């Protein structure tokens, strides 16, 4: 405690004067107090003229600094005495009806006692039992005995819900932000044996902060008391002491300013008498005040009620980015004049109050500082437009959307003007938050050798990331995870703050660093243990495994490090080499060798990437659903309007019901569009899109540079791949079309970089992580669906395109082939037989086609002739690759179609039972998936037969005959199962089973027809063109005349060949037929076992395993005894 005690030689004379109960210390004469200091003490301590402490008969005389402690004691005693009646009334009356002792304190830090606050394991929520009562602001219901009744208002994140129970009359009332929502329950059970306890039911990921009185209630309720009484006596003392501080601290700030100004003036030689300065007087004065105040500030209640209120006086919005001298001086005094234990308790309580009280709610109750509710949005966005122009050029059915009317354009302009104005006002708050983060990222405040503010923040930031990582096991939940909305805001503000410091570092070190728009994370950070990745998965597997596997590469890096790899790696360089390396910008170190600033900024950038991946992206995707909801309401509104126009006028009830439904859709749509205004202005704003766009570029550069280091690329954490894919997805699907990605500067180059990233790492053998592989496959599948992205893919280097093509043509075994097959289908769609539809032609364009397995078909045709040519070239250049690819393609097609037929037969068996049977929806989904896979494989087979028909028709190739025979076998099997009369397939199609809408003749038969109409000189059978149940001629919009003519020509050719075969048929000796296929005569002998078969069967067998059909002996040679 810093106090001043004058020596006895200079001690002034003083007297104690008493007037009744109020005592005032007076000073007759002060020899060492200047008039200025005397006026200062009188200003700070003398009571106001109308104060009850000051009596009429009191004679006010001069104060002396040394007597302030006694003076404060007497004044505080007098204040307590004057408020004695209030203190007594604040205590609990004996007949209040509340159980327990008079003073109640909730100990939330310990677990002593018999009552513990923990999760309920009974499995029933609040309100589900007889004597429990609950209010649900999400469903607008009150609950008791599992009976919900309509009650209350909708609650939002940050709302304060107060629960008030009156045990005298037996009522329970709920309040939202201090506003009563009416009595929820009356006549609750009271009397002996009944006691009520606070309780809450939470869903996964939900959390709240309950206040039973440990801190001031945000919205106190008249005639109700908190469970824990406030410290009234200490509160009165603290309020009185803060009145002194309120007059003292501003004087200290002004005195400091004057002192600085005097130091700048020229010094004169004139001598002045030695007196105590004004600064010293103020400091000594405030030290006496803190002597009384410091013990009180250990209370959380006093801190929030008094200290926080005092500090908020210095937070004027106009000076938000100023020096805030009042706050700085107050914190300096707390740090200097309080004991360690008192200071720690005070600051802990202060930070806790700030975190919990203002996590979602503003510090002040004025509306101007709060996020708008529905009524506020109506004022901010008075005009709404349901047609926001964010649905592209075509609707869900693929039809061209009509251009908007002039009235729609006018409403749209007014709506977006309101969004821009809202964004302008929100930007001011965002600027404040960025400036706060900049203060926390200061790196030059460790002059005494301690940790800098940035170091402390970085440590807490990594702990925050660790706490918010998704659980490794799905059934484990983390209750203290930060809400996604807060994480998204934190991501944007932190990114801007880091970019600011990065560019500032570049300005001061232009020769050792790169600007933020060229930033990246050096690969050395992934394997030098300088960043803690919490045992996260790497692209090559676990870190421990990688260190063992790549020990030699790591040793080589240690012996011959690249410039700027890490601190301990550069230590082996000679000093001259080190100096020379520092003189140039390094391609693998974005911030040179200033490790103190470099590493912290790089680690912050790495943390920003992780934060985006684990939280920010999820929130962006969540907000995108609001746009889809708006579209649904608009579609429902338009559909209802059409029904009203078509409804006969005599059906009054139906028409009234439709009008009522239209009003509901209109109101709901308007409400959603207003909420969408907040999303457009705050979440999908232009600057937010630029943040994500910058992060995408950083990720692409980081992955590209890490890929250049060879095998050490395996050390890259797997979230880098996910974050790269997610940032592109956000720009392409979430911000667009509200914020067109084509307007971003240099997007064409970034799109090409992203295309190279996908092609190079789509089948990178350094990537072992299964999740990363799936992410890349799905990203490539999405990338080839767009015209602009596919164009970018076609314009990258040929080597990258061929690398991707060969990976797509890898054999369909021992790998995930379904997604790659779908990619090949996308590259072919638009070129196949009747393969130009956006939606399945046999179904009307409806919402049904927008979910589950219909999504793969709801894509506009976008074939790539360039990639198709690469596929043909790759198959022609490598016959072994082509043979294995075709063999596994035919095998998988045979398997998928057989599984599909088997499931259809099971469904038919269930349907034929005399009793009602339940069909599992999962079974239907698997069945539909097998059908979809079969159609996709048929389309790829169609593509191959069209691009490289010589693999089936060139008899100089050793396996052409075998491949052609297998092709005929599969197509014949498909046709036989699909086109037979009254078969299982027809029955399922006619039944219109929900979940099997995709199953139809057209998708599969058009794919088969495409394979047969290619120039392969096939001899298949296609009788379905003339069947009454199905005909290609019924789908003129999808099957053009040339395709129909080709089918008819094929039918004529088949019939002619069939007649000729019947005329030339001869009897065959069954003993000479192959015992495997019974279609061809025996022609080869197996060596050494001597068994026989036809050449086609043994050739097929030898492609998979070299063993005899009959005796399983290993075949060393095959002898053709017919030649």
N, C-alpha and C positions, 0 to 999 in steps of 0.2 A: 504494500500500500504506500503510495507516494504522498506523504504529508509533510507540512512545514511547521516546525515548533520553534518560536523565537527564543533567544537566549534570555536569561534572567536579567541581564544588564539592560536589555532594551525592552523588557516587558512593560507594556503600558498599564496604567491604573484602570481598573474597571469596577463596576458595581452591578449587583443583581437587583433588579426591581421587579416586584411581584404585584400584580393586580388581579386579585381573585384567583381563578384557576389558570389564567393565561399569564405566562412568564415571558418577558422579553429582555434579552441581554442588551444593556445599554453601555455606551462608551462616553465618558465625560470629555476625554481629551486623548487624541492620538497623535503622537509625535512623528511617526514614520509613515502615515498614510497621506498621500497627496490628495488634493481635492478631487482629482480625476478618479483615483482608485476608490475614494470614499463614495462618490456618486455611483460608481460601478457596483459596489456592494449593496448600496441602498436600492439600486434598480433590480438587482437579482433577488434580494432577500426580503425587503420590506413588504409587508402585506398590502394588498390593495385597500383603498379607502373604504370600500363597501364590504370588506372581508369580515366575517363573524369573529375571527381571531383578534382583530384589532378592537380594543375597547375605547370608549370615548375618553376615559380618564388617562389613557396611556400617553406617556410623553416619549415621543420617538426621538432617539438620539443616535449618535454615530455608532456604526458597527465596526468591530475589529476582526481581522482575519483569524486570529488565534482562538477566538471564542465561537467560531462558527459551529464546531461539533456540538457544544452545549446548546447553542441556539437551535440547531436542527432537531436535537432531541426534544427540547421543550416544545418546539412548533409541531412536531409529529404527535407528541402526546396531546397537545391541544386539539389537533385535528381529529384524533381518535375520540377524544372526549366529546367534541361537538357532534360526531356522527354515532354516538353511542346508541341512540334510539334506532337508527337505521341498521346497525350491526345486530342489535337484539332482534329486530323484526326479520332479519335475513336468516336467522337460525330456524331450524325445524321445530314447529310447535309440537308439544307432546301428543296432542290428539289429531295429528295430521293424517294418521292412517298408514304411514310408511313404516315398514319393518326395519329392524336393525338399529345400530348405534346412530348417534346424532351426526357424527362426522363419517362420511363414506369416501373411501379412496380406492380407485380401481388400479391395481398393480398389474400392469401389462408387461413388465420386464421379468417377473419371477413366476414360479409355479408352486409357491407355498400355499397350503390351504386345501379345502375340499372342493372348491368350485374352479374348474378350468374351462377356458374358452377354447373349444376345439370343434372339429367337424362332427356333425350328427351322423351316426351310422344306422339309424332306424330305417332309412329308405323312404321316409315320408317328409314332404315339405311342410313349411309353415302354412297353416290354414287347412291342413288335411285331417286334423284331429278335432275332437269336440271343443277343447278349450284353448285352441290356438287361432290367432286372427292375423290375416295378412292382406297386403295390398300389392297388386301387380300393375305397375305403370306401363308395361309393354302391351299387355292384353286389356288394360283398362277394366280390371276386375278386382273385387274384394273376395276373400276366400275364408270360409269357415265350414268345417265338416265336409270338405271337398265340394262345396256348393258355391260356384262362382256367380257373382252378381255384378252388374255394371256399376262402376264407381271410378271417380277420380279423373285425372288428366294424364296425358302421355308424358312420361319422364324421358329426359335426355341425359347424355353423358355430362357430368358436372353439376347436375341438379342436387339440391339439398332436400332430402325427404325427412321430415320430422314426424315422429310418432308420439302422440300425447294420450296418456291414459288417465282417466279420472276415476279413482277407486271410491269416491264418495257417491257418485250417481251411476257409476258403471257404464262409462262410455269410452270409446276409442276414436280418436280423430287423427287424420293424416294431413300434413301440410307440405306443399311443394314451394320451395323457395320463400317460406314465410307466409304463403297464402293458403288459407284453409280450404280444403276440398269437401268440407261437410263431415258430419258425423258418419263414420263408417259402420260402427257397431254400437248397439245400445243393449242395456240389460245383460251385461256380461256377468258371469258367475262370480260372486264375492263371498266372503265369510271365512270361517275357520277352515284351514286346510288348503286354501287357495293362495298361490303366489305366482305372479307373472314375471317372466324373464324375457329380455330382448333376444330375438332370434332372426335369422335370415336364411333364405334358400337361394343358392347361386348355381348358375349353369357353368359349364366348362369355359374357362377363360375370363369369367366375370370376377370383379373384386370391388370392394368398397372400403371406406374408412368410417368407423363408428365413433361418435363422440358422446360420451356419457357425462361430460362436464369437466374433463381434465383441462380443456381450453375453452375460451368463450364460444358459446353457440353462435353460429352464423346468423340465425334468425330466431332470437329469443321469442317465446310465446308468453303472452300475459297470462297470469294466474296459474302458470305451470312452472315447475322447477326441474332442473336436471337431477339425475340420480346422484351426482357428486356435486356438493355445494361449492360455490366459488370461494376462494380465500379472501373474504371481504375485507378483513382488517389489513392484510398485506396490500391488497389492491388500493385501498384508500391512501396508505402511506406512499406507495409507488406513484400514484397519480400526482400526489402533492410534490414529490421529489422531481418528477418529470416536468412540472411547471417551472421549477428552477432551471432545469437543463434547457427547457425551451427558450429561456431568456439568456442562458449563458453560452451555449454552443454557437449560435449565430454571431455573438460578439467575438468569440474566439476566431471564427472564420474571417470576419472583417478585420480583426487585428492582424492576423497572418498576412492578409492582402496588403495592409498598410505597412507592415514590417518589410515585405518584399519591395514595396515601392520606395521606402526610405533607404534601403540598401543600394538602390540604383542612383540615389542622389549623390552629388559630390560631398565629400567629408570636409567639415570645417574644424578649425582648431579651438573653437569656443568651448569652454569647460562648463559642465552642468553638475549640479549636486547629485550625489549617488542616491537614488531612490529605487524602490521596487518597480519594475516595469509593469505595464498593463498586461502583457502576456503572462508574466509570472503570477500576477494577482489572479488572473482568470484560471490558470492551471491549478494553483493552490486551492482556489475556491471549489472548482469542480472535483478535486480530489476528495474534499470533505463530503461533497454530495454523494460521490460513488462509495464512500465509506459506509453510508447508510443504505444505498441502493443496491450494491453488489449482492448481498445475501438474498435480497428479494428476487433478483433476476435468475436465480436458480430454478424458479417455478415456471413451468411451461405456460401457465395461465397468465402470469405477469408479463412474460415475454411477448405473448401474442396480443394481450390487451393493451399494453403500454409501450413496450420497446418497438414493436413492429409498427404500431400506429405513429410513433414519433419518427421513425425512419421514413415512412411513406410520405411524410410532409416534404421531404427533399426530392421526391420523385415526380417532379413536374414534367409533363409530357413534352413541353416545348424544349426542355433542356435534356432530353433523354440521352443524348450522346455527349453531353457536357462532362465536366469534371465531378459534379455532384459533391461539392466540397462539404456540405453539411453531413452527408452520409460518411464520407471519408473521415471527417473529424470525429464523428461519433464512434466509428469502429476503432480509430486510433486510441480514443480514450478507453474503450472497453479493453483493448489489448494491453494498455499501459497501466491502468489503475485497478484492475481486478486480479485476484489471485488465480492461479492456474485452475484449480478445481471449480471456482466460480465462473471463470471465463469459458471453460470447456462446456459446462452445463448450459450456460447462457447461449453460446453459439450453436450447440446441438439442438436446443429447443427452437432457436430462431430458424435454422435450416429445416428442421422438421415441419415447422409451421408453414414455411414457404413452399415446401415440396407438396405437402398434403392439402393444405388449404387452397392453394392456387394452381394445383396440377391441371385442373380443367376449368375452374372458375376464376374470374378476374379478381384482382386485389380490392377493387372498389365496386360497390353495388350499382353504379350508374349504368344505364343501358348502353351508352356509347362504347363501353369497353367489353361488352359481352357479344358472343356470336348470336346472330339473329335467329329468332324462332319463326314460326309460321306467320304470325302477324307482322313481325319485323321484315320478313322477306316480301310480304305484300306491299310494304312501303318502299322497300329498296327496288323491287322489280314489279312495278304496277302493271306493266303490259307483258303478257306471255304469248308465245307462239309455239303451238304444238309441233309444227313442222320446222325443225331446226336445220334441215338440209344436211344431216349427218348420216344419211343412209345410202350414199353413193348414187349411181345413175340408174340402178335397177332395184326393183322390189324383191320380196322373198320368192315370188314365182318366176323371176328372171325377166319380167317385162320392163320395158323402158318407162321410167318415171316421168310424168308430165312436168314441164317447167312450172315453177310456182307462180301464182298470180301476183299482181301488183300489191294487193292488200296483204298477202302473205309476206312479201318482201319488206313491206313497211313495218309490219309487226315484228318481223325478224330483226330488222335494223334497230328498232327501239329496245327489243329484248337484249341484244348483244351490247347496246350502249349502256344499259343498266349493269350488265356483267362487267364491262370495262370500268365503270365507276366504282363498283364494288371491289374490283381488283386493285384499283388505285388506293382505296382506303386501307385494304388489308396489307398492301405493300409497306405502309408505314410501320405497322406492327412487326412485320417480318424483318424490316431493317433494324428495329430495336433488338430483336432476338439475335440477329447476326452480330451486332455490336457486343452483345453480352458474351457470345461465344468467343469473339476476338479477345476479350479481356481474359477469358479462361485459357487462351492459347498463347499468352505472353511467355516468351522463352528466355528473357534476359533479367529476371528478377531473383536470381539465385546468387546474389553477390556474396553472401556469407558461406557459400559452399553447400547449401542445402538444395533440395529439389526445387526446380522451377515450377511455375503454375502449370505450364504445358505438360510437364512430366507427371504431375499429380492427376491432371485431367485425363491424360492418356492411360494411366493406370486404371482409373475409374471407368473409362470408356471401354477398355478390354473386359473388365468385370461385367459391365452392362451387356456387352455382346455375348459373353459366356452365359449370363443368366437368361438371355432371351433366345438362345439357340433352341431349335425344335428338339423335343426329347427323342432319344435314340430308340426307345420302345414306344409304340403307338398308344398303349394303354396308360402310360404315365403322363400326367399333366403337371404343368408348372403354374402355380397360382399367382406368382408375383411378376409375370411377364408384362412388359409395358404394352399398352394398347397400340394397335397398328396405326391408328390415326396420329398418335403422338410420335411414333417412330418415323412416319413419313415426313412430318414437319421437321423433326430433328435432323433427318437425312439432308433435306434441302438446305437448312440453315448451316449445318456443319460443313457441307460441301462448299458453300460460298465462302465461309470463313477460311477454310483450308486453301482454297484457290487464291484468296487475297494474300495470305501469308506466303504461298508458293511464288506468286508473281513478285511480291516484295523481295523475297530472297533472290529471285532471278535478277531484279534490278540492281541489287547490290553485289551480285556475283555473276555477271553476264558471261564470264569465261568458264565458269565451272558448272553451270546449270542450264536447264532448258525451261522455257516458259510453261505455264500450266496447260496451254492448249497443245503442248507436245509431251506432256507428262506421262509417266508409266512407273510401274513397280519393278525394280531390277530383279532378275531371276535369283541372284545370290541370297535374297531375303527368304527364299523358300527352303534353303537347305543349310543356312548358317546359324539357325536357332536364334536369330535376333528378334523374331516375332513369335509369340506364343499362339499357336493355332488350336489349342485345347484338344489335342488328339483327334483332330478332324481328318477325314479321309483325303488322301492325295490321289492324283490321277493314276499313279502307278500302284496304289495300295497303301498299306500302313507305313508310317515313317520309319519304324524300327526295321521293317522288312526292306525298305528301300535303302537304308544305310548299309545293311549287310550286302544287298545285291549290287549296289553301285559304289562299293568301298574304294575300288581302284579309281573310278572317275573322281570321287571326292578327294582322294589323295593327290591326284593329278592337279586338281584345282588349287589345292593347298600349296603344291610345289610351284605351279605356274599360274598364278591368279590373273584374271583379267583386271585391267585398271578399274578401281572403284568398286570392288566386289564387296568388301566388308572391312571392318576395323582390324580384326585379327588376321585377315588374309593379306592386307596390305602391309602388315608389319614386317613381312619377310622381304619386302622390297628394300633396296638400298635407298638412302636418303636422296641421292641425286636422281634416281629413277622416280622417286615419290614426288619430288619437286617438278620434274619434267611432266609427269602425268597430270599434276594439278594445273598446268598452264594451258591445257586444252580441254575442250568439252568432250566428255566420254559418252560413247554411244550406249553403254550399258549401265550408266549411273546418271540419273536425271538431275541430281543436285550436287554433283561433285563430291569432294571429300570433307566438307564441313559436317562431320558426323553428328555434332550436337543438334543442329537444326535439320540436317538431311534425314536422319533416321526417324525423327519424330514426325516429320511431315509425310514421309513414305508410309510409316505405320498408320498414321491417321487416314491416309488415302486407302490403304488396305482395309482398315476398319470400316470405312464408308462403303466399300464394295460389299463387305460381309453384311453390313446393316441393310443395304438395299436388298440383298438376296433373301435375308431371313424375315424381313418385315415390310419394307417400303413397297416392294413389288406386289405383295399380297394385298396391300391397301389400295393400290392403283387398280388391281384386278377387281377388287370388291366394289369400288366406285363405278367401274365399267358396267356392272350389273344394273345400276340405276338408269343408265342410258337404255339398256335393253328393256327395263320395265316401262320406260316412257314409250318405247316403240310398241310394246304390247298394248298399252292403253290406247294409243293412237289407232292401232289396227282394230282393236275392239270397238272404238268409237266409229270409225269408218264403216265397219261391218254392220254395226247396229243402225247407222244412218241409212245404209242401203236396204236393210230389212224394213225400216219404217217406210221408205219410198215404195217398196214392193208389197207391203201389207195391204190387203183389201180394207177399204174404209169402213165396211160394216162390222169388222172384227174390232170393236172398240176396246175390249179388255186386253187383247193382244197388243194393240197399238199403244194403249196407255202404259202397259208393262215395258214395251220397248222404249218409250219416251223416258220412263223413269230410269231404265238402264243406261240410256244415253246421257242423262244428267249425272249419274254416278260416275260413268267413265270420263265425262267432261271435267267434273270436279277433281277426281283422282289424277287425271292427266295434268290438269293445271297445277295441282299441288306438287306433283313429281317434277314438272318442268321448272317450277320455282326453286325446288331443291337442287335441280340440275344447274341452275344459275350459280349457286354457291360452289358446286363442283367445278364448273367451267372457270370461275374467277379465281379460285383458290388452289384447286388440285391439278386441273388440266390447263393451267395458265401457260403463256408462252415461255416465261422464264423457267418454269418447272420442266417444261419439255427440253429446254436448252441444258438444264442440269443433267438430265438423264442422257441426253445426246452426248454431252462431254464425257460422261462416265463410260458410255459405250466405246468411244474412241480410245480412252485410256485402257480399257480392258483389251481391246483388239491389239493395241501396241504392245501391251504387256505379254499377252499370249504369243504374239508373233516373235518378240525378242526372246522369250523363254524357249520357244521351239527351236531357235537357232543354236542352243547349247547342247543339243544332242540328247543323250539318255537322261541327263539331269532335268529334262522337261517333266519327267514323271513326278518330281517333287512339288509341282504346282498344286495347290489345294483345289479340290474338285469344285468348290463354289465359284471359282473364276469362270469355268465353262458355263455353269448355270446362270451366273450373273450376266455374262455376255449375251446369252440367248434371251434372258428375261428383259434386258434393256432394249434390245432390238424389238422384242415383242411389244413392249410398252409404247415405243415410238410408232410402230407399225399399226397396232390394233387399239391401243387405249387412248393415246392423244389424238391419233388420226381417226376420223376425218375432221374432228373439231379443230385440231391444229395440224394442218396438212404437213406431212413430213417432207414433201417436195420443196417446201419453203425454207428448210434448214440449209445453211451455207455448207457447200461441199458434200451434200448427202450422196451424190453419185459416187464419189470416191470412197466414202465410208461404206456404201452398199457393196462396192467391189471388194473392199477389204473383208467385209463380212462373208461374202461369197467364197473368197480364198480361204478364210478361216474354216468354213464348213467343209470345203473340198479337201483341205489338207488334213484335217483331224477327224473327218467322218469315219475313217477306218484306220486311225493311227494306232499302231501296235504298242505304242508307249502308254496308251490309256487303257488301264485295266479295270477301273471302276465301272461297274455295270450301270449305275445311275447316270454317269457322265456319257456313256455310250448311248443309252436310250435318249438322253437329252439332245445329243447331236443328231441322232437319226430323226427324231421328231422335228427338230429345227429345220433340217434339210427338207423333210417332207412338207413342211409349211412354206419353206422358201420357194419351192418349185411351183407353188400354186398361183403366184402372182405374175402378171405379165412383166412388170418392171423389174422385179427381183430375178425372174428367169432370164430376162434380157441381160442383166448384169452378170449372171452366171455364165451366159454364152460368150461374154466379152472378156473374161479373165484369160490368163495364160492357158495355152493348150495342155501343158503338162499337168496343171491342176485339174483341168476338166477330165483328162484321161485317167488321172489317179482316182477321181471319184467314180468314173465309169467302170473301171476294173473292180473297184470295191463293190459296186452294185451288182456286178456279174459274178461275184464269188459264189461257189456252190451253195445251195440251200441246205446246208447241213452243219451241225455244230455251231450254229449262230442264230441270232434273232433275224429271221428272214421276212416276216410278215410286213414290217414297216418298209424295208427296202423294196419289196415287191410292190407295195403301194406307191412308192416313189416312181418306179418304172411305169406303173399304170398312169400316173399323172403326166409323165413325159409323153405318153402315147395317146392320151385322151384327146380326141379331136381328129384323129387319123383313122381310127378303127371303124368297123362296120357298125353304122348307127350309133356311134359312140361320141355324140356331140351334145348330149343333154346335160343341163345343169341340175335338174331334178329328175327323179325317176319318172319316166313318161306314164307309167301305168297308175301313178298316184297323182292326185291333185296337189298343187303347191300349197302346203299347209305347214303349220307349226310342227306337225309330226315328223317332217323331214329334217328338222333342225336339231334333233337330239340323237344321242347315241351313235348307232352305226350308220345313220342316214347322213351324217356330217361329211363323210368321205365322198358322197355322191353330190352334195350340194356345192360344187365348185364349178366355176365356169371353165369350159375347155380351153387349155392353153398348151398345145403340144410344142415340143422343142425339136425341130428338124436337125439342129446342130448336134444335140446330145444323141439323137437317134443315129446319126451318121457315125458318131464316136462308138456307139454300141456295135454297129455293123463292123466297123474297122477293128475293134477289139476282138470280136468273135472270129473274124477272118484271119487276124494275125496270130491267134493262139488257138489252134484246134483242140488242144487238150483242155484249155479253159472252157471253150464252147461246149465240148462234149460233156464235161462234168456239170456245167451249168444246166444244159438241157436235160441231162439224166436226173438231176435232183429236182428240177422244175416239174418234170413229168411225175416223179415219185410223190412230191408234195401235192400235186393236183389229184393224183389217184387217192391219196390219203384223205385230203380235205373233202372231196366229193363223196367218198365212201362213208366218212363220218356223218356227213349231212344226210345221206340217204338212210343210214342206220337210225338217226334221230327221228326222221320223218316216220319211219316204221314204228318206232316206239310211241310217237304221238297218235298214230293211227290205231295202235293197239289199245291205248288209253281211251280214245274216243269211242271204240267199239264195245266197251264194257257197258253192261246194262245199268249199272249204278253210276251216279254222278261222281266224277273224279276231278281231283285238283291237279292242275298242271303248274309246275314250278316255273316262275318267271325266269329264273336263271337258266333253266333248260331251254326255254324259248330263245333267250339271248345267245346262248352258245350255238344253237341251231342256226339262227340268223347270221351269226359270225362265220360259221363254216361255209354257208352259202356265199357270203360276201367274199371270203377268201378264195373260194373256188372260182367265182367270176373274175376276180382279180388275176388269178393264175392263168385263166383262159385268155384274158386280154394280153398278158405278157407273152403267152405262147403265140397269140395272133401277131403280136409285134415282131417276134423273132422269125416266124414263117414269112412275114412280109419283107423284112429287112435282109435276111440271109436265107432265101429258099433253097440255095444249093446244098445246105446241110441235110436236106431231105430228098432232093432230086438228083444230086450229082452222084452217080453210082461209082465214080472213081474213088470216092471217099469210103473208107472201110466201114463206117457205122451209119451211113445214110439209110440203107435199107432197114436196119434195125430201128433207127429213130422214126422213120416213116411208119413202120408197122406199129410201134408203140403209140404214135400220134393217132393212127386210125383206131387203135383199140380204145384209147381214152375217149375220143370223140364219139365213137359208136356207143360206148357205155353211157355217156352223158345223154345222147339222143334217145337211147333205149329207155332210160329212166324218166326222161322229161316228156317224151312225145307219145308214149304208149297210152291207149285209151283207158279211162277209168283207173288210172294208177294212183299211187299214194300222193304223188306230186300234185296232180289235178285236184285231189280231194282237199289237200291242205290249202291250195290257192283259193279254191271255192269257199272254204270255211271262213276266210278273212279273220284269222286268229290275231288278236292284238299282240304285237311283238314280232310277228312274222310278216309284216306288210311288205318288207323288202323282197320276199320270196315270190318270184313271178317268172313266167316264161321268157319275157322280153330280154332281161339282162343276160341270161345264160345262153339263149339261142342266138342272140345277135353276136355274142362272142364266138360261138361255135361256127356260125356262118362266116364270120370274118376269117377264121382260120381255113375254111374250106374254099372260099372264093379267091384266096391268094393263088398266085401262079405256082401251084405245087402239083398239078396234075393228079389231084386226089380222086379217090373213088368212093367217097363216103356217101351216106344216105341222108337226105334232108326232106322228109315228107311233111314237115310241119307247116310249110308255106301254104298248103291247101287245106289244112285242118280248120274246121268250123270254130273250134274252141279258141284257137289262136291263129293269127295271121299277121305277117309283117305289114300287109297292106292297110291294116287298121291304124298304123302309126306313121302316117304320111309326113308329119312334122319332124320326125326323127329318122325315118328311113327314106332316102331320096329315090328317085326313079332309076338311076343307074344301079344302085344297090339292089333294088327289086328285080331289075332285068338280069343282073348277074345271078341272083338266086334262081330265077326261072330257067336260065341257061344251064345252071348246074343240075337242076332237077331233070331236065330233058336229057342231059348227058348221062346221068346215073341210070335213068330208065333204059336208055339204049344199051348201056354196058350190061345192065342186068339181063336183058333179053339175049344178048350175045353169049353171056356166060351160061345161061340155061340151055342154049342150043349146043354149046361146046362141052357140056358137062360129061364126064366119063367116070366110071366106077373106079374106086381106089381101094387097094388092098390095105385093110386096117393094120395089119402087122407091120407095114412099112411106114406108118405115120409116127410122127414124134409123140412120145408118150407124155410130153409136157404140155404142148399146145393143141395137139390133134388137128393142126391146120396145115402142116407141111410135112413132107417125107423126111425121114432120117437122112442126114448127109454128112455128119462128122462123128469121129470116135475120140473118146477121151483117153489120154495117155497119163498114167500107166494102167488105170483101172479097166479100160476097154468098153465102157458103157457108151450108148449112142443117143443122139438127139439131133434136132435140126440146128442149123448154123445160127439162126436168129436167137433161139433160146439160150444156147451156151454163150453167145456173145453178150447177151444181157446179164447172164449170171457172172461172167468174168469181170464185168464192170464194177461189181460190188464185192465179190469174194470168189476166190479161185478154188472151188471145191465141187465135187461131183454131186449131182442132184440126188443120186440114189445111195451111194455108199459113203458120201462125205469125205472121200479121199482127196488129197491135194492134187490138182491137175497141173501137170508140168507142160503139157502140149496138147494141141487139138489138131487131129488129122482129118482132112477133107477127102473122103474116099470116092466122091462123085466126079472129081476132076481128073 
